[in-house]
Amino acid sequence: MTATIEAGGVTFTVRAPAAVALWLCLFDGEEEHRVAMARDGEGWRVHVAGIGEGTRYGLRAEGEPPFDLAKLLVDPHAIELDRPFAYDPRLAERGADTAALVPRAIVRALLPTLDLPPLPRAGGLIYEINVRGFTMLHPDVPAAQRGTVAALAHPAVLAHLLKVEVDAVELMPITAWIDERHLPPLGLRNAWGYNPVVPMALDPRLVPGGVRELRDTVAALRAAGIGTILDLVFNHTGESDELGPTLSLRGLDDTAYARAPDGTLINDTGTGNTLDFAQGWVRALVCDSLRHFVAQAGVDGFRFDLATVMARGPGFAADAPIFAEIAADPLLRDRMMIAEPWDTGPGGYQLGAFPEGWWEWNDRYRDDVRRFWRGDGGMGALATRLSGSSDVFGPERARGVSFVAAHDGFTLADFVAHAERHNHANGEDNRDGHGSEIAWNNGVEGGSDDPMVLARRAADARALLATLFATRGTVLLTAGDEFGRTQHGNNNAYAQDNATTWLDWAGRDVALEDFVAELATLRRALPALRDPVLRHDARWYRLDGAPMRDPDWGDADGFELRLPEFSVRIDRAARRVEMRAAPLSR
C-alpha cells in the first residue's frame, strides 16, 4: 500500500524511476499543499506527521516529457477516491493544470484481514451482473441504494438469486473508470466500466461506502451460499492512446504500457494502450490488487477481461510468469481464476491454452449452440459442447465457462428477434459492435405482435436456456436473461447507462423466470452434471431410441444423451430439451 498509516502520521511511497522530482499534494478542500518526496531506489518516499485517515492526496511528477508537473496524478495503489473520474479535454492537454479535474485518493486504514476459503464451486451457475443496471429500476430496493453494490445484499435481490440457484455472482467492473473521450460530446456515459484507471480504487458511483460496503455485501452473499467473483480489467487503462488523458501511470512511469520498437504504443486491446506484463512491477501491481480484494473484501474469484494480454511478453505464452506468481501466492492460489481467452492483437485467440487451474470463457460453446438452434449447426458440435468441450480443453476436465449470451453482444431475447444489430443510439452510425453475430429474427426483425412469431421466439429462448442448464461443467447466465431482458437489438450497449441496460423488473417475464428456476433446481440436484471431471460412460441414442451411428450425426434432428444419473433429450424440430434425473426410457 502506498499510503501507510503509522504512529504520528502517514508514510507515502510511489514508483516513478525516471522522474527528477516527485511531489505529494495534500488537499484541504480545494487548497493544495505540496510536499517534496525523497528518492528511494526506483521510488519516492515521504513521511508526513500530524495527518491520518481521511487525508486527501494526489501526486505530481517532474521531469522530461512525458512528465508534466501540471498534471495531478492518482496513486496507482489508491484504495478509495473522493469522486468519480470525469473526462475533460484538459486532462490530455500538456501544461493544463488538472487539480480541479482529477479525483483525490483518500488515506484509509486497512480492515482486519479476512482468511476465508473460496466459496464458488466448479460446475456451478455463475450469474453475470452489471451492478448499476441490475437494481436501478428494482421496485423493492430503496431509491438511495439502487445501482450500488450494497443493493445486492437486499433481501429481495437475494431471494431472486436463490430462486434461480446462483452459485456465484460475477460483478462487471466496479473499480473506478473514466468515459472514453468520444462519449461526452455524444451525451453518453460508459455503462460497463471496462475502462479503469487505477486497479484497487472502487468507483464511488457503484460503491459509495468503499471497501467496507463491498466486504459487507460479499459477506451477505456468502451467508446465502453465494460466492462473489470480480470482473477486473488489467489489459489496459483509461489513459488510452497518445492523445488520451494523463491520470496515473502515464504521468508516473509510462513504461507500464507496451511499445513497438519505433516507440509507438502497442494496441492489442483495441482501446489505445496495452499494459506490459513482461515487466515485474506491472505484475506486482496486479497481484497486489488481487490480494487486496481477497484480504479486504473476501471475494472468491476473478474474471479477467482480455486475459491473453496478461500472458504477453510480447506474444502469448502459457507459461507466462503471471500464472506462476498467482499459483504460488497463499492468498490467491485457491481462488477461482477465469480468463476471457482472447485479445485483439496478433495470435490473440487462445481458447484452451490457459494453464490447469484456470477456467475460460467458451465462445465456441456460444456459437455452436446458437447455430444449432438457428438451424445451420450440426448435432455433433452441439453434443461436444454439451459434454464439456473436450476438443478444446482435453478429455479430463471441463474448464470452460459455457454461455449463450453475455454482456457483450445481443441479449438472449434479442438474438432470437434480431438478425441485425441496432446500435444507432451509440452514435457511431451502427458501425460498432459485432456485425455478424449469430442471431435470427424468426421472420420479423425486431418487435412483433404476430402470435406465431412470438411463440417461436419463446420456444427458442426456452430451448437455449434448457441446453445451457443441461451442459456439463460451469455455466454462466447474464442477469435478466432468465426473464427476457431486451436491449432492443443493441449488441454493444456499453454506452447506454439508461433504460436500455437497466433491468425492467416490473415488466419481466415471470413465466420464463419460473421455467429457469425449475431448470436450476434440477441442475443442482444432479452432481454428475455439474462435476467438471469428465467421464466417458455417456451413451448416445437417436430420438427413436436406437443407438446413434456415425451417419446419424449428419442426418438426424436431435439425440438423447444417457448417463447412469441423468439424461438429456434434444429435439430441434420440436424446439424442445428434456433433462431428467434418470435415463429416459423410449
FITI-580649 format. One record per residue: residue in one letter; x, y, z of N, C-alpha, C in turn. Coordinates in steps of 0.2 Angstrom, whole numbers, plus 5000, padded with zeros to 4 digits. Example, Ala and Ser with C-alpha at 12.3 -4.5 7.8 and 13.67 -1.06 7.14 Angstrom:
<atoms>
A506649725039506249785039506649845039;S506449895035506849955036506450005039;
</atoms>
This chain:
<atoms>
M500449945000500050005000500450065000;T500350114996500750174995500650225001;A500050235004499950275009499850235016;T500350235020500350185026500250225032;I499750215036499650255042500150225048;E500550275051500950255056500950295062;A501250285067501150325073501350395072;G500950435073501050505072501050535065;G500850495060500750525053500650465048;V500750485042500750445036501350445032;T501550385030502150375025501850365018;F502150395013501850395006502450365002;T502350314998502850294993502550284987;V502950294981502750294975503250274970;R503150234965503650214960503650264954;A504250304953504250344947505050354945;P505350294943506050294942506450344938;A506050374933506350424928506250494930;A505750504935505650574937506250604940;V506350674940506850704943506650734950;A505950744951505650764957504950734958;L504750724964504150704965503850744971;W503150764970502850804975502250764977;L502150764984501550744987501050804988;C500450794985500050854985499450834990;L499450874996498950865001498350915000;F497750895001497250945000496750955006;D496651025007496151045012495651075008;G495051045007494651075002494951074995;E494951134992495251144986495951174986;E496151184993496851214994497351154994;E497851164990498351114988499051134992;H499351084996499951094999500451044996;R501051064993501451014990502051004995;V502250934996502750915000503250874995;A503850894996504350864991504550794994;M504550744990504750674992505450664990;A505750614994506450594993506550534989;R507050534985507150474981507350414985;D507050354983507150294987507150234982;G507750224979507850174974507450194967;E507050154965506650174959506050214961;G505950224968505350254970505550324974;W504950344977505050404981504650394988;R504850434993504550424999504550485003;V504050495007504050545012503550525018;H503750545024503350545030503050605032;V502350615033502050675034501750665041;A502050705046501750705053501150745054;G500650715058500150755060499550745056;I499550695051498950685047498750615048;G498150595046497950525046497450505042;E496950455044496450435040496050485037;G495850485031495350535028495750585024;T496450595025496850635021496750625014;R496650685010496550685003497250705000;Y497450664995498050674992498150654984;G498650684981498750664974499550674974;L499750674967500450674966500650714960;R501250744960501450774954502150754952;A502350744946503050714944503350764940;E503950774941504350824937504950794933;G505050814927505550784923505450804915;E505850774911505750774904505150744901;P504850774896504250744893504350664893;P503850624894503150644895502950674902;F503350684907503250704913502950774912;D502450794916502050854916501850884923;L502250924926502150944933501450974933;A501050994928500451024928499850974930;K500050914929499550854930499550834937;L498950834940498850804946498750724945;L499150684948499050614947498850574953;V498450514951498150474956498650414958;D498750404964499150354966498950284963;P499350254960499150184957498950134962;H499150144969498950094974498350124978;A498050184976497450214980496950154981;I496650154986496050114988495450144988;E495450214989494750254989494850324986;L494350344982494350414979493850454981;D493850514981493350564984492850574979;R492950554972492450574967492550524961;P492150524957492250484951492750514946;F493050484941493350514936492850544931;A493050604928492550634923493050654917;Y492950644911493350664905493250734904;D493850764903493950834901494550844896;P494450874891495050884886495650904889;R495650944894496250974898496650914901;L496350864902496750804905497250784900;A497150794894497650774889498050834886;E497950894889498250954886498950964890;R499450964887500150974890500151044893;G500351044900500351114903499751134906;A499151104905498551124908498451094915;D498451134920498351104927497751074928;T497751014931497150974931496950954939;A497150994943497050984950496250994951;A495951034948495151034949494750984945;L495150944941494850894937494850814939;V495450804943495650734945495350714952;P495150664953494950634960495550634964;R495450654971495950644976495950574979;A496450544980496450474984496350494991;I496050444995495950455002496350405006;V496750435011497050385015496550345020;R496650285019496150235023496650185027;A496450175033496750115037496450045034;L496849995033496649935031496149905036;L495649865034495249825038495549765040;P495349735046495649665048495649625042;T496249585041496249535035495849485036;L495449465030495049405030495449345028;D495249285031495549225029495049175028;L494649175022494049135021494249095015;P494049025015494048985010493649005004;P493849004998493349024992492748984992;L492249014990491548984990491348954983;P491548984978491248964971491448894970;R491048854967491148784966491248774958;A491748744956491748724949491148684947;G490848704941490248664939489548704941;G489648754945489048794947488848844942;L488348884944488048934940488349004942;I488649034937488949104938488449154935;Y488249204938487749254936488049324935;E488149344929488549404927488049464929;I488349514932487949574934488249634932;N487849674929488049744928487749784934;V488249804939488049824946487549874946;R487649934942487249984941486549974938;G486549944932485949924929485549874932;F485849834936485449774939484849804944;T485049854948484449874953484249944952;M484449984946484250054945483450054945;L483150004943482350004942482049954946;H482449924951482149874956481649914961;P481049894961480549924965480649914972;D480949864974480949844981481649874985;V482049894981482749924983482649994985;P482750024990482750094992483050134986;A482750194985483050234979483750254980;A483950274986484650294988485150234987;Q484950174987485350114987485450084980;R484950104975484950074969485550094965;G485750044961486350044957487050044960;T487050014967487650014971487749934972;V488349924975488549854977488149834983;A487949884987487549874993486849844992;A486649864986485949844984485949764983;L486549734981486549664980486349624986;A486449654992486349624999485549635001;H485149664997484449674999484149614999;P483649605004483349535004482949514997;A482649564994482349554988482749524982;V483349554982483849534977484149464979;L484349454985484549394987484049334986;A483349354987482849304985482849284978;H482949334974482949314967483549274965;L484149294968484749254966484649174969;L484349174974484249104977483749064973;K483249104970482749074966482949034960;V483449064957483749034951484449004953;E484548984959485048944962485748964959;V485949034960486549054959487049034963;D487649014961488248984965488749044966;A488749094961489249144962489049204957;V489049264960488949324956489549344953;E489549364947490149394943490049464942;L490349514946490149584945490649614940;M490249644935490649684930491049734933;P491549764930491949814934491649864939;I491949864945491749914950492349954952;T492949944949493449994951493350054946;A493650114949493550174946493750184938;W493250204934493450204927493250274925;I493550294918493350354915493050344908;D492650394906492250384900492850394894;E492750354889493150364883492950434880;R493450464877493450534876492950554871;H492650504867492150524862491450524864;L491350494871490750484873490450554876;P490750594880490450654882490150704877;P490450714871490150754866489550724863;L489450654864488850624861488250624867;G488450654873487950644878487850574881;L488450534880488350464883488850454888;R488750404892489250384898489350304897;N489950294899490150214900489750184905;A489350134903488950094907489250034910;W489750014907490049944909490649944913;G491050004913491650004917492249974915;Y492349954908492949924906493449974903;N493550024907494050074905494350104912;P494650064916494850084923495450134922;V495650164928496250204929496750174934;V496450164940496950134945496550064947;P496950014949496649944949496349934956;M496449974961496149954968495549994970;A495550054968495050104970494350094967;L493850084971493250064969492850134967;D492450124962492150184959491550214964;P491650274966491150304971490450294968;R490350294962489650294960489350224961;L489750174961489450104962489550084969;V490050104972490250084979490450144984;P489950184985490050244989490250234996;G490150174998490450155005491150125005;G491450124999492150104999492150025000;V492750005002492949935003492449905008;R492249945013491849915018491149895015;E490949935011490249915008490349855004;L490949845000491049784996491049725001;R491449735006491549675011490949655014;D490449705016489849685019489349655014;T489449675008488949645003489249565001;V489849565001490149495000489949445005;A489949475012489849435017489049415017;A488649465015487949445015487749395009;L488149395004488049344998488349285001;R488849285004489149215007488749185012;A488349225016487949195021487349165017;A487149185011486649155007486949095003;G487549075004487849025000488049044993;I488149114992488349134985489049164985;G489449144981490149174980490149244976;T490749274977490749334973491449334969;I491349344962491849354958491949424955;L492549454955492549524952492849514945;D492549554940492749554933493249614933;L493849604932494449654933494749664926;V494949724925495249744918496049764920;F496449724918497149734918497549734912;N497149734906497449734900497649804897;H497249854900497449924898497149974903;T497250034903496950084907496650134903;G496250174906495850234903496250284901;E496950284901497350334899497450334891;S497150284888497050274881497750284877;D497650314871498250314866498650384868;E499050404863499450464864499050524865;L498450524863498050584864497650584870;G497750524874497250514879497550554886;P497150554891497250594897497850564901;T498150604905498650594909498350594916;L498350534919497950524926498350494931;S498750444929499150404934499750374932;L499750314929500350284927500750324921;R500350354917500650384911501050444914;G500850474920501250534922501750514927;L501750444929502250424934502850374931;D502550334927503050284923502750254917;D502750294912502350264906502750204903;T503250174906503450114903502950054905;A502450074909501950024911501650004904;Y501650044899501250024893501749994888;A501549944884501949904879502049954873;R502649954871502849994865503149954859;A503049974853503349944847504149964847;P504549934843505249954843505250034841;D504850054837504850134835504550174840;G504350144846504150184852503350204852;T503050174847502350184847501950134852;L501450154854501050114859500750054855;I500849994858500549934856499849934858;N499349914853498649924855498349854854;D498549804858498249734857497549734861;T497249784863496649784866496149824863;G496249864858495849904854495649964858;T495949984863495750044867496350094867;G496850084864497350134864498050114867;N498050074872498650054876498549984878;T499149954880499149884882499649884888;L499449864894499949854899500449804898;D501049814900501649774898501749724904;F501549664903501649614908502249574908;A502749604904503449574904503749604909;Q503549664912503849694917503649674924;G504049654929503949634935503549674939;W503649744939503249784943502549794941;V502349784935501749784932501349724935;R501649664935501349604938501249614945;A501749644949501649654956501049694958;L500949754954500349794955499749754954;V499749714949499149674948499049624954;C499549584956499449544961499349574968;D499549634969499449674975498649684975;S498349704969497649714968497249654970;L497449604967497049534969497049524976;R497649524979497749514986497249564990;H497249624988496849674992496149654992;F495849634986495149614986495049554990;V495449504990495349444994495449455001;A495949495003496049505011495649555014;Q495449605010495049665012494249655011;A494049615006493349605004493149535005;G493549495004493349415005493149394998;V493349424993493049394986493349324985;D492949284981493149214980493449204973;G493449254969493749234962493749294958;F494049294952494149344947494049324940;R493749364936493749354929494149414926;F494549394921495049444918494849454911;D494749524910494549544903495149544899;L495049514893495549514888496249484891;A496149424894496649404899497249374895;T497249374888497949354885498449404886;V498249464887498749524887499149504894;M498849474899499249464905499849414904;A499749374898500249324897500649344890;R500649404889501049434883501749454885;G502249444881502849474883503349474877;P503249494871502549524869502049474866;G502249414865501749364862501549324868;F500949284867500649244872501049184874;A501149174880501449114882501049084888;A500949014887500548984893500948974899;D501648984899502048984905502249054907;A501849104905502049174907502149174915;P502549224917502649224924502049244928;I501549274926500949294930500649234933;F500649184929500249124931500649094937;A501249084936501649054942501549094948;E501649164947501549204953500949204957;I500349194953499749184956499649124959;A499949064956499849004959500248994965;A500849034966501249024972501049074978;D500549114976500349164982499849134986;P499949134993499549094998498849124998;L498749184996498049214996497649204990;L498049194984497749184978497649114975;R498049074977498149004973497448964974;D497048984979496448934979495848974976;R495949034974495349074971495149054964;M494549064962494349044955494649094950;M495049074945495349124940494949104934;I494649154931494349144924494549194919;A494749164914495049204908494549224903;E494549284900494249294894494849284889;P494849224885495549204882495649224876;W495549294875495749324868495849394869;D496249424864496349504864496349514856;T496449574855496349594848497049594844;G497549574847498249584844498349514841;P498949514837499149454834499149394838;G498949334836498849274839498549284846;G498049324846497649344852497149294854;Y496949254850496449204852496749144855;Q496649124861497049074865496549034869;L495949014866495448974870495748904871;G495748884877496048814878496748814880;A497148874880497848874881498048894887;F497648914892497748934898497948874903;P498348884908498648834912498048794916;E498248734918497748704923497648744929;G497048744931496848784937496448844935;W496448864928496148924926495548894922;W494948934923494348924919494348974913;E494048964908494049004902493349014899;W493149074897492549094894492549054887;N492049014886492048974880491549004875;D491849044870491449074865491249014859;R491648964859491448914854490848884856;Y490748874863490048844865489548894863;R489548954864489049004862488849004855;D489349004851489249004844488948934841;D489248874844488948814841488248804844;V488048824850487448814852486948854848;R487148924847486648964843486548934836;R487148914833487048894826486548834826;F486648784831486148734831485448754831;W485248794836484548814836484348864831;R484848894828484648934822484448894816;G484748834816484648784811485148764806;D485748804807486348784802486948764806;G486848734812487348704815487248624816;G487848594817487748524817487648494824;M487348434824487248394830487948374834;G488448354830489048334833489348394837;A489348454834489648514838489248524844;L488548524844488148534850488348474855;A488348414853488548364858489148374861;T489648394857490348404860490348464865;R489948514864489848574868489548554875;L488948514874488548494879488948454884;S489448414881489848364885490448394889;G490548464888491148494891491648514887;S491548514880492048544875492748504876;S492748444876493448404877493848424871;D493648444865494048454859494448514861;V494248564865494548624867495048614873;F494748584878495048584885495348514887;G495348464882495548404884495048354887;P495248294887494748244889494648234897;E495048264901494948254908494548304912;R494548364910494148414914493848474910;A493248484912492848544908493048604911;R493548644908493748704911493448764908;G492948754904492648814901492048834905;V491948904904491348934907490848944901;S490348904900489948894895489348954895;F489248984890488649034890488449044883;V487749064883487449084876487449154875;A487449194880487449264879487849294885;A488149354884488449394890488349464889;H488749504893488649574892488749604885;D489249574882489549594876489149554870;G488749594867488349554862487549564863;F487149534859486449534860486249494866;T485749524869485449484875485149414872;L484949374876484649304874484049324870;A483549364873482949384870483049414863;D483649454862483749494856484049454851;F484449404852484749364846484249314843;V483649304846483149274843482549314840;A482749384840482249434837482549484833;H483249484832483649524828484149494824;A484149494818484649464814485249514812;E485049584814485549634813485549674819;R486149704820486249754826485849814825;H485649844830485349914830485649954835;N486249984834486650014838486750094837;H486250124833486250194832486350234838;A486050214843486050264849486750264852;N487250224850487950234852488250294848;G487950324843488250374840488850364835;E488850304833489450284828489150254822;D488550274820488250264813488150184813;N487950154818487850074818488450034816;R489050064816489650034814490049994820;D489850004826490149974832489849914833;G490149874838489849804839489949754834;H489749694836489949634831489449644825;G489649644819489249654813488949584810;S489249534813488949464810488849414816;E488549444821488449394827487949344825;I487949284828487549234826486849244829;A486349264825485749284828485249274822;W484549274824484049264819483449304822;N482949314817482349354819481749314819;N481749254817481149214816480649254811;G480849284806480449304801480249374801;V480349414807480149484808480749514812;E481049564809481549594813481349644818;G481549634824481349674830480649654833;G480349704835479649694838479149664834;S478749624837478149594833477549574837;D476949584834476349564838476049504835;D476449464830476249404827476249344832;P475749314834475749264839476249204837;M476249184831476649134829477449154830;V477549214828478249234828478449234836;L478049264840478149274847478249204850;A477849154848477849084851478549054849;R478749064843479349034840479949064844;R479949124845480449164849480449134856;A479949124859479849104866480149034866;A479948994861480248924861480948914860;D481248964856481948964855482348984862;A482049034865482349054871482349004876;R481848964877481748914882482248854880;A482248834874482748784871483448804873;L483648864872484348884873484548884880;L484048914884484148904892484248834894;A483748794892483748724894484448694892;T484648704886485348674884485848704888;L485848764890486348794894486348754901;F485848744904485748714911485848634910;A485848614904486048534904486748524902;T487148574902487848574900488348554905;R488748504904489248484909489748544911;G489848544917490348594920490048664922;T490448714921490248784924489848814918;V489348854920488948884915488848964918;L488649004913488649074915487949104912;L487549134916486949174914487049244916;T486849284911486949354912486249384915;A486349424920485749444924485149474919;G484549444920484049474916483849424910;D484349384908484149334903483649284905;E483649274911483149224914482449254914;F482349314913481649344912481549384906;G481949374901481849404894482049474893;R482649494897482849564896483049584889;T482849644887483049664880483449734880;Q483849734875484149804873483949824867;H483449804864483049824858483549814852;G483949764852484449754846485049784847;N485249824852485849854853486349794856;N486849774852487349724854487949754856;N488049814858488649844860488449904865;A488049884870487649944874488149964880;Y488749974878489249994884489150064885;A488850104881488750174882488050194884;Q487650144886486950164887486850154894;D487050204898486850204905486150234906;N485650194904484950214904484550154904;A483950164902483450104902483650054897;T484050064893484250014888484649954892;T485049974897485449924901485149914908;W484649954910484449944917483849894916;L483849844921483449784920482749814922;D482249784918481549804919481249754923;W481249764930481049714935480249714934;A479949764934479149774934478949734927;G479249734922479049704916479349644914;R479649604919479949544917479449484916;D479749434912479349384910479349334916;V478949334920478949294926478849214925;A478449204919478449134917479049104915;L479449144911480149124909480549114915;E480549164920480949154926480849094930;D480149074930480049014934480248954930;F480248954924480548904920481248894921;V481648944921482348944923482448924930;A482048944935482148914941482048844942;E481548814938481548744938482148704935;L482348734930483048704927483548714932;A483648764935484148774940484148724946;T483548714948483348664954483548594952;L483348574945483548514943484348504942;R484648554939485348554939485748544945;R485548584950485848574957485748504960;A485248474958485048404961485448354957;L485848374952486248324948487048344948;P487348314954488048324955488448304949;A488248254946488648224940488648274934;L488148314933488048354928488548414929;R488548434936488948494937489748484938;D489848414939490548394940491048414934;P491548454935491948464929492448414927;V492448364931492948304929492548264924;L492748254918492348224913492448144913;R491848114912491848044912491648024905;H491747954904491747934897491247874896;D490747874901490247824901489547854897;A489647904894489047934890488847884885;R488147884883487847844878487447884874;W487447884867487047924863486547884859;Y485947914859485447874855485047924851;R484747894845484347934841483647954845;L483247994842482648014845482147954845;D482247904841481847844841482047794845;G482547804849482847764854483447714852;A483547714845484047674843484747704844;P485247664845485947694846486147734840;M486547794842486747834837487347804833;R487347804826487847784822488147844819;D488747834816489147894813488747934808;P488347894803487947934799487347974802;D487147954808486547984811486748054813;W487348074814487548134816487448184811;G487448164805487348214799486648224797;D486248174799485548164796485048184801;A485148164807484548164812484548244814;D483948254818483748324820483748324828;G484148284831484148284838484448214841;F484548214847484848154850484648154857;E484848094860484748084868485448064871;L485648094876486248084879486048044886;R486347994887486147954893486747934897;L486747954904487247934909486847894914;P487147864919486847824924486447874928;E486647934929486247984934485748024931;F485848044924485348084921485348074914;S484948104910484848104903484648174900;V484848184894484648244891484348224884;R483848254882483548234875483448304872;I483648314866483648374862483348354855;D482748394854482348384848482348454845;R482748464839482748534836482048544833;A481748504829481148514826480648534831;A480548504837480048524841480248584846;R480948604845481148664849481148644856;R481348584858481248554865481848524867;V482048534874482548504878482248474884;E482348414885482148374891482748354895;M482748374902483348344906482948314912;R483248254913482948214919483448184923;A483248164929483748144934483848064934;A483548034929483747964927483647954920;P483947904917483947894910483247894907;L483147924902482447924898482347854896;S481747824896481647764893481147774887;R481347744881480947754875480847694872;
</atoms>
